[in-house]
Amino acid sequence: MNITPLTQNDIPDVISLMQLGAPYISPRTPSDYWLYATLFSSTCPLAWAGEQLAGAIMAFRSQDNPDDLYLQDVITHPDHRRAGVTTTLLNHVRDRGRVLGARRLYLTSEPDNTAAHATWTRRGFTNIRGDHTINGVSLISNYKGPGKHRAVYEQVI
């Protein structure tokens, strides 16, 4: 597996990979990925298995709180799941976060995404206590706007 930063040439492959993440991940626009490749490439690693894009993380350091590194999208191609792709990408982002002086990785997840909950807790993330719980997952109401309840996870790095 080869880990590379997101580049502008990778945008079509990233969009194709993100399309496989439905219903929880939707591809962003090519303009969004152009910005990520131009401004945030060191925290947007891609995992390649030969010529196939096996996984990706789109992550950004907070401008309001530089201690935080937000993981926006994390995806592994179905053909490469359970092969260490997500772990390798997370380690890369965690290491980069340390270099940048970040102290925390965090992400959000849809309330009904039980597979994501299992993934994040297995990888050492803590589900931040919210204002209600569904199926054992703590949620924060209106976290991403009215009616957008989310499970929030964090990991100290």
N, C-alpha and C positions, 0 to 999 in steps of 0.2 A: 504494500500500500504506500502510495506517495502522497504526501500532504503538501499542498501549494496554497498560496494566497489567491483569493478571487481576483481575476483579471477581466478586462472588458471582453476578451475573446471567449471567456467561459460562460457568458450570459445565456446563450441559447441552451447549453447543457444544464445550467442551474434552473432555468425556467422549466425545462422538461422534467427534471428531478422533482421540483416543488409540486408539479401537477400530480405526482403520485401520492402526495400527502393529504389529499382530500379525505374527509371533510375538515380536518383540523388545520391544515396548512394550505394556503392558496399562493400561487406565484404572485410576486410583485410585478411592477411594470419594468420593461427594459431600462427605462430612465432611473428607476430606483436602484437596480443592480449596477448601473453605470456609476451612480453616486457611491454605492458601497465599495465598488472596485477602486474608485478614485480616492475616496476619503477614509475608508475603514478596512482596507484589504488585509491588514495584519491581524485583524480580529474576525475575519470572515474566511476561515480555512475550508479547503475542499479536499476530500479524500478520493484518490483515483486508484482503481484496480485495473491496471493496464490502460486501455483507452476509455473505460467506462467510469463515469462519475458515480462513486459508491456512497458518498455522503457529503453533507455541507452543514455549516453553522454560519448564520448571519448574526453577528454580535457587535455591540457598540458600547463605547465608554460614555457614561453620562457626562454631559457638560454641566449640569446643575450639581451633581454629586460625583466627582471624579473617582471616588472610592468604589463606584458601582460599574459593573460591566453587565449589560443587559443582553441576554440571549433571545433574539427575536424569533428565529426559525432554526430548528434542529431536525434534520431528516437523514435517514439512511435508506438507500435503494433497497426495495424488497429482496432482491437477489443477494444482498450482502448483510442482511440482518443477522445478529448473533455472531458476528465475526470480529467484533472489537472496533468497528468503525466509529461508533458514537463515542466510545471511551477514548479512542485516540484523538478524535477531534476535540473533545472536552479538555483533555490534557493539554493540547496545543493552546486552546483559548485561555485556560487557567494559567499556563506558563507565560503567555503574552500579557495577561492581566497583571501578573506579578511584576513584570518588567515595566509596565506602565504605571505601577503604583496603586492599582486597584486592590480593594480588600474583599470584594464580594461579587460573586456571580449571582444573577437572579434571572428568573423567567416566569412566565405565566402560562397557564394551561386552561383549556375549556373544562367546565365542571364535570362533564360526562366522559372525559378522556382518561379512563381508568388505566389504560396501558401506559400513558405518559406518567401518571402518578407512580406506578410501579417502577418505571424506568428511573425517574428522578430520585425517589427515596432509595432505591438500590444503589445509586451512584453517590449517595451521601448528601443529597440536598434535603433541606428541611421544609416541610409545608408550613408556611407562615400562618399563624392563627388568624382566622377571619371572624366574620360576624355570624356565620352559620356553617353547618356541615351537611354534606350530602354523600352518602355511601362511604363514610369515613374520610372524606376529603374536605379540608377546611377551605372555605371560600370567602372572598371579600366582595361584597355587593358593589356594583357600579364601578368596579376598579378601572375599567377602560371605557367609561361612559355609562349613561343611563341604560340599565338593563343588561349590561355586560359584566356579569359576575365571573370572577376568575379565581382559580387556585394560583397562589403565588409561592414560589420555591426560591430558596436561597442557599448558598454555600459560601462559607468564609474561605478565602484563599490565602 
